[in-house]
Amino acid sequence: MTADPQFRDSAVKAVHHQFRVVGAGPTGSLLALGLAQQGFFVVLSDRLSAELLLNRSRAYAITHSSRRLLQDLGLWTALLDQMEPFCSLRLDDCFAHRTAWFNVRDLRPGNRSSEAIGWILDHRPLMNLLLERLECSDHVELQLDQASPAEDPLVKACSRDWIVAADGPRSMLRRRAEVPFWSHAYQQGCLTAKLRLTGADQHCAYELFRPEGPMAVLPLGQDRYQVVWSAPLQRCRDRAASSPAELLSALDAILPDGVNVVQLLDDPGAFPLELSLALRLHRGSLLLVGEAAHRCHPVGGQGLNLCWRDVSDLLNLTEAVRHGDIAPTSLARRYSRCRRFDLASVLLATDLLIRFFSNHNPLLMPFRRLALFMLKNVSWIRRLSLSAMTDGPGTLLKTLPK
Ligand SMILES: Cc1cc2nc3c(=O)[nH]c(=O)nc-3n(C[C@H](O)[C@H](O)[C@H](O)COP(=O)(O)OP(=O)(O)OC[C@H]3O[C@@H](n4cnc5c(N)ncnc54)[C@H](O)[C@@H]3O)c2cc1C
């Protein structure tokens, strides 16, 4: 970006701008921390208490784009002990009976030194660290457990404030600001459960494409795994409500040969899935980040990583504002524009994957076999697909940041 002398005067003043971030989930909290580290003053609010924010039973697949952001924000080393790396990814088309493997050699050279394709991180240690760091920061005012904010942030904000909606898929701020929003409910839902398995490779993540929907099996360390099992929503709900013995035997029937379930470790949950996108990520000084702006199918573990690429791009822009390289008044517009390609391509790619693999259509069978054959035998196709998944499609033609 070129430094324009016209903006230089406003550069120093930029740090006096205040961000009001509504929603302290993984996206809002990480953004607030990044902004505070840049010297901005941040008010971060959530209707949940710290205990409820910590209390979600879910695990995230962390990609290399998220690794870079966590490293930049000084969080990576503290999280490394809490994460489970996986060095291979097994892709099965269970209907076409074809398998392909990805491993560390398929990563771009800049990522290989990490010796992992990705990491599985539990929600609690992540949020614990984020809240701990936020509490220590003198640039952050944390307002948790605010059942209904005393004042509407859209009204309360002064002209130098930016308001960030990180308040999740049902974003109240997005709706109040009437940001154009497109949403499509999938017929599929998703069941998540933590399990103990025998016979599974401890350092391998599995993505099984089944006609009813994809299923991911993610290593949590030792013999613990999380399954993210997509299927018609009502079937997910019935399975979640069934007895542990029934659920375990249903799982046993579909896991790869030699992999068996030993024990259920939490209460399985079923939730609906949707594809949604705000057609612009700003209105006035309101910015949308994370699931307030978009949502996609969990296939390929893109969800949270996509949310964190919003954070990463926004932080690059606020840094440029701080240095006077761009005008504060153009921040929101530039942010909205620079996220367009990444969001559209990931949403489209995940949707196409679901349409292509979640069916019994015999006409698609030759193409599915060909796709798995190419992934198995052509290394540059494996590299390209893995890079799109882990670095984001927007980086395919670029050199990776160090
Ligand atoms: C049931 C369920 C299970 C999931 N399981 C997995 C999984 O296993 N693995 C995975 O990778 N992803 C999973 N996901 C997706 C993942 O949780 C999201 O990608 C991630 O949480 C998005 O983070 P976010 O911060 O953008 O939104 P959220 O995590 O939704 O955070 C939004 C925050 O805003 C707060 N908020 C909402 N409205 C207001 C308001 N009016 N005022 C103040 N605060 C407000 C909420 O309390 C919440 O803390 C799951 C999602 C759901 C719904």
The ligand as a Tripos MOL2 file, in Angstrom:
@<TRIPOS>MOLECULE
LIG
   53    58     1     0     0
SMALL
NO_CHARGES

@<TRIPOS>ATOM
      1 C1        -24.0270  -25.9610   17.9240 C.3       1 LIG1
      2 C2        -22.7830  -25.6220   17.1360 C.ar      1 LIG1
      3 C3        -21.7200  -26.5100   17.1490 C.ar      1 LIG1
      4 C4        -20.5750  -26.2310   16.4320 C.ar      1 LIG1
      5 N1        -19.5680  -27.1170   16.4520 N.ar      1 LIG1
      6 C5        -18.4440  -26.8260   15.7840 C.ar      1 LIG1
      7 C6        -17.3640  -27.7310   15.8040 C.ar      1 LIG1
      8 O1        -17.4480  -28.7900   16.4100 O.2       1 LIG1
      9 N2        -16.2260  -27.4200   15.1330 N.ar      1 LIG1
     10 C7        -16.1210  -26.2080   14.4470 C.ar      1 LIG1
     11 O2        -15.0620  -25.9250   13.8550 O.2       1 LIG1
     12 N3        -17.1300  -25.3370   14.4110 N.ar      1 LIG1
     13 C8        -18.2740  -25.6210   15.0520 C.ar      1 LIG1
     14 N4        -19.3090  -24.7450   14.9940 N.ar      1 LIG1
     15 C9        -19.1080  -23.4830   14.2620 C.3       1 LIG1
     16 C10       -18.2790  -22.5270   15.1150 C.3       1 LIG1
     17 O3        -18.7980  -22.5290   16.4090 O.3       1 LIG1
     18 C11       -18.3020  -21.1380   14.5240 C.3       1 LIG1
     19 O4        -17.5800  -21.1690   13.2960 O.3       1 LIG1
     20 C12       -17.6570  -20.1230   15.4480 C.3       1 LIG1
     21 O5        -18.2280  -20.1750   16.7290 O.3       1 LIG1
     22 C13       -17.8750  -18.7190   14.8830 C.3       1 LIG1
     23 O6        -17.3970  -17.7870   15.8020 O.3       1 LIG1
     24 P1        -18.0450  -16.3320   15.9470 P.3       1 LIG1
     25 O7        -17.2630  -15.6890   17.0420 O.co2     1 LIG1
     26 O8        -18.1090  -15.6640   14.6150 O.co2     1 LIG1
     27 O9        -19.5560  -16.5600   16.3840 O.3       1 LIG1
     28 P2        -20.1040  -17.1700   17.7600 P.3       1 LIG1
     29 O10       -19.1830  -18.1850   18.2850 O.co2     1 LIG1
     30 O11       -21.5180  -17.5400   17.4770 O.co2     1 LIG1
     31 O12       -20.0590  -15.9300   18.7680 O.3       1 LIG1
     32 C14       -21.0200  -14.9040   18.7500 C.3       1 LIG1
     33 C15       -21.0610  -14.2850   20.1440 C.3       1 LIG1
     34 O13       -21.9190  -13.1550   20.0890 O.3       1 LIG1
     35 C16       -22.7050  -13.1410   21.2740 C.3       1 LIG1
     36 N5        -23.9230  -12.3810   20.9840 N.ar      1 LIG1
     37 C17       -24.9270  -12.7180   20.1330 C.ar      1 LIG1
     38 N6        -25.8630  -11.7290   20.1250 N.ar      1 LIG1
     39 C18       -25.4220  -10.7760   20.9910 C.ar      1 LIG1
     40 C19       -25.9550   -9.5320   21.4130 C.ar      1 LIG1
     41 N7        -27.1210   -9.0720   20.9280 N.pl3     1 LIG1
     42 N8        -25.2500   -8.7970   22.3030 N.ar      1 LIG1
     43 C20       -24.0690   -9.2500   22.8040 C.ar      1 LIG1
     44 N9        -23.5220  -10.4310   22.4340 N.ar      1 LIG1
     45 C21       -24.1990  -11.1780   21.5370 C.ar      1 LIG1
     46 C22       -22.9560  -14.5990   21.5910 C.3       1 LIG1
     47 O14       -23.2540  -14.7790   22.9620 O.3       1 LIG1
     48 C23       -21.6140  -15.2350   21.2000 C.3       1 LIG1
     49 O15       -20.7420  -15.2990   22.2890 O.3       1 LIG1
     50 C24       -20.4720  -25.0230   15.6840 C.ar      1 LIG1
     51 C25       -21.5540  -24.1290   15.6740 C.ar      1 LIG1
     52 C26       -22.7000  -24.4180   16.3780 C.ar      1 LIG1
     53 C27       -23.8530  -23.4660   16.3380 C.3       1 LIG1
@<TRIPOS>BOND
     1     1     2 1
     2     2     3 ar
     3     2    52 ar
     4     3     4 ar
     5     4     5 ar
     6     4    50 ar
     7     5     6 ar
     8     6     7 ar
     9     6    13 1
    10     7     8 2
    11     7     9 ar
    12     9    10 ar
    13    10    11 2
    14    10    12 ar
    15    12    13 ar
    16    13    14 ar
    17    14    15 1
    18    14    50 ar
    19    15    16 1
    20    16    17 1
    21    16    18 1
    22    18    19 1
    23    18    20 1
    24    20    21 1
    25    20    22 1
    26    22    23 1
    27    23    24 1
    28    24    25 2
    29    24    26 1
    30    24    27 1
    31    27    28 1
    32    28    29 2
    33    28    30 1
    34    28    31 1
    35    31    32 1
    36    32    33 1
    37    33    34 1
    38    33    48 1
    39    34    35 1
    40    35    36 1
    41    35    46 1
    42    36    37 ar
    43    36    45 ar
    44    37    38 ar
    45    38    39 ar
    46    39    40 ar
    47    39    45 ar
    48    40    41 1
    49    40    42 ar
    50    42    43 ar
    51    43    44 ar
    52    44    45 ar
    53    46    47 1
    54    46    48 1
    55    48    49 1
    56    50    51 ar
    57    51    52 ar
    58    52    53 1
@<TRIPOS>SUBSTRUCTURE
     1 LIG1         1 GROUP 0 **** ****
